Amino acid sequence: MTTSAQLRNRYAQSTVSTASPGKLLTLLYDRLSKDLLVAEQAVVDKDVPTAHSNLVHAQEIVTELAATLNVEAWGGAEQLLRIYEFCLQELFQANVYKDAQRIHGVREVIEPLRDAWHQAAKQVDRP
């Protein structure tokens, strides 16, 4: 690993380890959005390995979001859990069939959630 790659890795680890819960959530959503965008383009370009690795990582993120969701803490959590389950099913199918439309559909679901969590994190993290 190059020195600049090591520094980026160390910075990323530091950012995650010191981040507030709201910041961690937005970091996950940002990475999920990136994975979906890269996977969708990779499917279009017929770059199967890149599509697969980004779709698997996106599934891991959605699984983590679903697993850490406290359905007792918020009335809308059950609906959010159903959205995560839908996204997981779509991502699985998109990976099996290398279907860019399914990936795009998940992006259309995730992007508004990502934006909403960014707004919420700004409100919570405000001094």
C-alpha positions as CSV (number, residue, x, y, z in Angstrom):
1,M,0.0,0.0,0.0
2,T,1.3,3.4,-0.9
3,T,1.9,6.1,1.7
4,S,-1.0,8.2,0.4
5,A,-3.3,5.2,0.5
6,Q,-2.2,4.5,4.0
7,L,-2.9,8.1,5.0
8,R,-6.3,8.0,3.4
9,N,-7.1,4.7,5.2
10,R,-5.9,6.1,8.6
11,Y,-8.0,9.3,8.1
12,A,-11.1,7.2,7.2
13,Q,-10.6,5.1,10.3
14,S,-10.2,8.2,12.5
15,T,-13.3,9.8,11.0
16,V,-15.4,6.7,11.7
17,S,-14.1,6.1,15.2
18,T,-14.7,9.7,16.3
19,A,-18.0,10.3,14.5
20,S,-21.3,10.9,16.2
21,P,-24.1,8.4,15.6
22,G,-25.7,10.8,13.1
23,K,-22.5,11.3,11.2
24,L,-22.0,7.5,11.1
25,L,-25.4,7.1,9.6
26,T,-24.8,9.7,7.0
27,L,-21.4,8.1,6.2
28,L,-23.1,4.8,5.6
29,Y,-25.8,6.4,3.4
30,D,-23.1,8.3,1.4
31,R,-21.1,5.1,0.8
32,L,-24.3,3.2,-0.1
33,S,-25.1,5.9,-2.7
34,K,-21.6,5.6,-4.1
35,D,-21.8,1.8,-4.3
36,L,-25.1,2.0,-6.1
37,L,-23.9,4.6,-8.6
38,V,-20.7,2.6,-9.4
39,A,-22.6,-0.7,-9.6
40,E,-25.2,0.7,-11.9
41,Q,-22.5,2.1,-14.3
42,A,-20.6,-1.1,-14.1
43,V,-23.6,-3.1,-15.2
44,V,-24.1,-0.7,-18.1
45,D,-20.4,-1.1,-19.0
46,K,-20.7,-4.9,-18.5
47,D,-18.0,-4.8,-15.9
48,V,-19.3,-7.8,-13.9
49,P,-16.6,-7.9,-11.2
50,T,-17.0,-4.2,-10.3
51,A,-20.8,-4.5,-10.4
52,H,-20.7,-7.6,-8.1
53,S,-18.3,-6.1,-5.5
54,N,-20.3,-2.9,-5.3
55,L,-23.6,-4.6,-5.1
56,V,-22.4,-7.0,-2.3
57,H,-21.0,-4.0,-0.4
58,A,-24.3,-2.1,-0.8
59,Q,-26.2,-5.2,0.5
60,E,-23.8,-5.3,3.5
61,I,-24.6,-1.6,4.2
62,V,-28.4,-2.1,3.9
63,T,-28.1,-5.2,6.2
64,E,-26.2,-3.1,8.8
65,L,-28.8,-0.3,8.6
66,A,-31.6,-2.8,9.1
67,A,-29.8,-4.7,11.9
68,T,-29.1,-1.6,13.9
69,L,-32.6,0.0,13.4
70,N,-34.4,0.1,16.8
71,V,-38.0,-0.5,15.8
72,E,-39.1,0.3,19.4
73,A,-37.7,3.8,19.4
74,W,-39.6,5.3,16.6
75,G,-43.1,4.8,15.0
76,G,-41.8,4.9,11.5
77,A,-39.1,2.3,12.0
78,E,-41.2,-0.6,10.9
79,Q,-41.8,1.1,7.5
80,L,-38.1,1.9,7.2
81,L,-37.3,-1.7,7.9
82,R,-39.7,-2.8,5.1
83,I,-37.9,-0.3,2.8
84,Y,-34.5,-1.9,3.7
85,E,-35.9,-5.4,3.1
86,F,-37.2,-4.3,-0.3
87,C,-33.8,-2.8,-1.2
88,L,-32.1,-6.0,-0.2
89,Q,-34.3,-8.1,-2.4
90,E,-33.9,-5.7,-5.3
91,L,-30.1,-5.6,-4.8
92,F,-29.9,-9.4,-4.7
93,Q,-31.9,-9.7,-7.9
94,A,-29.9,-6.9,-9.5
95,N,-26.7,-8.8,-8.7
96,V,-28.0,-12.1,-10.0
97,Y,-29.3,-10.7,-13.3
98,K,-27.0,-7.7,-13.6
99,D,-30.0,-5.5,-13.9
100,A,-29.2,-1.7,-14.0
101,Q,-32.9,-0.8,-13.7
102,R,-33.3,-2.5,-10.3
103,I,-30.2,-0.7,-9.1
104,H,-31.6,2.6,-10.3
105,G,-34.8,1.8,-8.5
106,V,-33.0,1.3,-5.3
107,R,-31.1,4.5,-5.8
108,E,-34.4,6.3,-6.2
109,V,-35.5,4.9,-2.8
110,I,-32.2,5.5,-1.0
111,E,-31.3,9.1,-2.2
112,P,-34.3,10.8,-0.5
113,L,-33.6,8.8,2.7
114,R,-29.9,9.8,2.5
115,D,-30.9,13.5,2.1
116,A,-33.4,13.2,5.0
117,W,-30.8,11.7,7.3
118,H,-28.3,14.4,6.4
119,Q,-30.9,17.0,7.4
120,A,-31.7,15.2,10.6
121,A,-28.0,14.9,11.5
122,K,-27.5,18.6,11.0
123,Q,-30.3,19.3,13.4
124,V,-29.1,16.9,16.0
125,D,-25.4,17.9,15.7
126,R,-26.2,21.6,16.0
127,P,-24.5,23.2,19.0
